[in-house]
Structure formats: structure tokens, C-alpha cells
Amino acid sequence: MRSNQLLAKQSKCYFGVPQVEYLGHVIYIEGVSTDPAKIVAVQNWPMSATLKQLIGFLGLAGYYRRFVRNYGTMARPLTEMLKKDKFQWTPAAKIAFQQLQESFTSASVLSMPNFT
């Protein structure tokens, strides 16, 4: 028989703290930002030697696309490389890769909506 009680695991609960890490984000009273550890991972990601590595980079970077202004335009040369027989590092793709890495250092904080 099921109980209608709501239980919380104390080790996973935070009360009265200035920030909380949640699913790769840091939630502050001012808003939401990217997890600093994930930013470092994107910045230190080596230029992909294989298609699988490029997919991994785009997956991680794409998860945080809302924090990067014009992410889609910036990542276009890299997403073009995902097409069949197009995996080749062009100068535009190298610039796009570097721009994405740099853009994560200046990623903004998304503010929470104010309904008042």
C-alpha cells in the first residue's frame, strides 16, 4: 500500500544557501548561470580529430547555447562539418571553434522573471 507522504532526502536538500548547483547550472538569487566546471571543460576541449569528438563538443556547448549570444550563427561552420563527407577543418570552422570556446568565458547570467 502506498503512502501519500512526500519525503525528502536530507543530504540532497539545501535551505538558506546563496546558490545551488543543479543539472550543470548554478542558480543564484540574481539568476541562472553555467557551472564553472563545465565552462572550463569547454575551454579546454581540444580541436576534434574525429567526428565523434566534434559531436561531443557540440553537444556540451549546445546544452549552454542560451547563455551564448548568436550561438547558432557562430556554430554553423561546425554543424556543417557533421554532414556526410564534410568533416574537414576549414579556416571558418577553426575560427568558429575558437569563438565558441571564448564565448563561454563571457557567458552571461540569465535573470529570473519578475512578475510584480
N, C-alpha and C positions, 0 to 999 in steps of 0.2 A: 504494500500500500504506500502511495506517495504522500509525502508531507507537503503542505503548502507554505513551508517556511523558506525564506530566502537566506542563504548562508553566504558568508564572505570569509575568504581565507586571509587571516590577519597579516601574513607575510607578504601578501600581494596588494594590500591596501595602504594608501597614503592619505593622511589628513593634515591640513595646515602646513603644507610644504610649498615653497615658491615655484617649483617646477616639477614636472613629471615626464619621464621618457615613456613613449608609447608608440609602438609599431614604426620605429625609425624616425620619429618626430619628438621634439621637445615642446611641451605645452607649458606656456607661461601665462601669467595673468594678462600680459600685453598681447599675446597671440601665439601662433604656432610657428616653429622653425625646424629646419632639418637637424638631424642628430649629428653633432660634430664628428663622431667616429665615421659616419657614412660619407661626410664631406671629404675627410682625409682619404678614405678608400677610393673615391672618385678621382681625387687629385693625384694619387699615387698609382693609378691604373696604368699599366704600360700600354703602348700603342699595340693594338691587337695584331697578332701574327696569323690568327685563324678566324674564320667566320664565326665559330662558336664563341670565341673570346669577345668579338665585336658585339654579338647578340647579348652577351653578359653585361658588357659596359652600357649598351643602350637600355637594357632592362633596369639596371641600377639608376642610371641617370634619368630615365623616363619616369621612374617612381617619384622623383622630386621635380618633375617638369613644371609644376605650378609655381615653384619658387624662382624659376629662371625666365626672365622676360624673353619673348620670341624663341622659345625652345624649339618649336617645330621648324622654323626657318633655319635656325642655327644647326640643327641636327640633320637637315635634309641630305647633304652630301654623304653622311654616314648611312642613312637609311637607304639611299640609292645603292650603296655597296651590298645590301642584303639581297638584291635581285640576282637572278640566276646568271652566273658567269660574269659578275660585275665587281667581284671582290678584288679591288686594286686601290692602293693608297695614292690618290691624286693629290696635288697641292691643295685643292679646295677641301678635300677630306681631312688632310692633316691640320689645316687651319681650323676646321670645324671641331675636330677632336680637342685641340688646344683651347679654343674658345669655350667649349663646354666645361672643360676642367677648370678654367679660370673663373667662369661664371658662378661656380659653386662657392668660391671664396667670398663672393659678394652677394650671396643669396639672401633675400630679404626675409623679414618676419611677416607672416600673414596675420593681420589683425582679426580679432573676433568681432562679429557684428554687434552693433549697439542698437537695440530695439527701442530705446527710450527716446 
